[in-house]
Amino acid sequence: MTPQIMVIDDDPLTLKRMRRILEKKGYKVSSYTDPLGALRQMGTHHYHLVITDVKMPGMDGMDLLISVKIHSATTEVILMTGYASIDNAIEATREGAFYYLEKPFTPEQLLETVKKALDRQQLYDDFKNINRAKKKESDLPVIIGKSPKIREIETLIHQIAPTDCNVLITGDSGTGKELVARSIHALSRRAKQPFVPANCGAFNETLLDNELFGHEKGAFTGAVGNQKGLLEAADTGTVFLDEIGEMPHSMQVKLLRVLQEKELMQVGGTRTIPVDLRVVSATSKDLKAEVAAGLFRKDMYYRINVVTIKLPCLKERPEDIPLLAYHIIKKLNQSTDRTINFISARAIALLTHYAFPGNVRELENILERAAAICQGSEIRACDLPPDLTEFELHSYQRPDDLGMTLAELEKDYIAHLLKNTHHTKAKTAEILGIDRASLWRKIKKFGLG
């Protein structure tokens, strides 16, 4: 869909110039000199982006911004003014403006800002589309992402789920292995039968034996009755063996018999119990290396590893981080009394560039913390943990001169970052969230070369 942009300015020449620049790029543009008339038009048409002057007769740009956000919370707003100041920019951001554009600006500056605003608008649309699709499959676990790696995994899940073969899911801790296992089960012929998870690394050998296989009355002190194990409880369904690389050799032998003969014997038992199971296993270890080192049985490895699904680390699919972040915020809103609607562009940029050693689980932890301390309905960069922003902020302090314009503050901040990155332009551009060509133009504009 072609982005719909509304431009409001009481100067007809400015409107004509901006319309020409934007339409040349293929955007559909509506222009107005009357802010009240523009607001009335918003009642009948949806706009992805509103670009408005601040100083106008009839209605101030800040009041217009608030009205636009009341009418459509997801419509992005860019304010433009020839009287920019730090305090005004802070107030505009607090009220929901995407950017504060200082006049005069170049066509390149306008198009770059518009692209960033529309990219964020596209993020909202992607998130809504994913949720709309998931509502049609309300019983299925939600796998969030649009990266090529996630799409490949979703395709593979749909291919293997109906086959009933055993599956090994590999990947670092926190990448969502149980979520994938539940998706396989939900799409299989066993979907209406039990899905039973068991963590093989959570128990010692004796407890794991009892947990998986159950026991008969009198098998040990305290066994006052027969007790089903998890494998028997999963009969006709799917058992998910998480961290199977931690399973002791003796337990591997017992489980191998279950897989081969489709029967088990309880602790202290003398009779076999037939079971019909699909086994989905998961590990963060390299099981092939474990087999080579004699730490995992080869026959067991081949029995559980009919199909392998390798999950990528979160840093390998950064394009999925914004969608995951909004999905997590939606879940937090449902489980708490908070209503958080947005994550600022700067906060998204910081999250996208973070390495996430704890993967999706760490992202959930970070956003839960941010949601708890944020003020209002938007998570901002200052709500994120310090280790995400410490390199960017480093020792930077806002100058004492409160009368500085945005351009003067931008120059001061870029000079600071260049100094602290030892004039590494790639890193400086990354921190600023712009490309190297844009940074080069700013360096030339401010005489920082």
Order of alpha helices (4+ residues) and beta strands (2+ residues): beta-alpha-beta-alpha-beta-alpha-beta-alpha-beta-alpha-alpha-beta-alpha-beta-alpha-beta-beta-alpha-beta-alpha-beta-beta-beta-alpha-alpha-beta-alpha-beta-alpha-alpha-beta-alpha-alpha-alpha-alpha
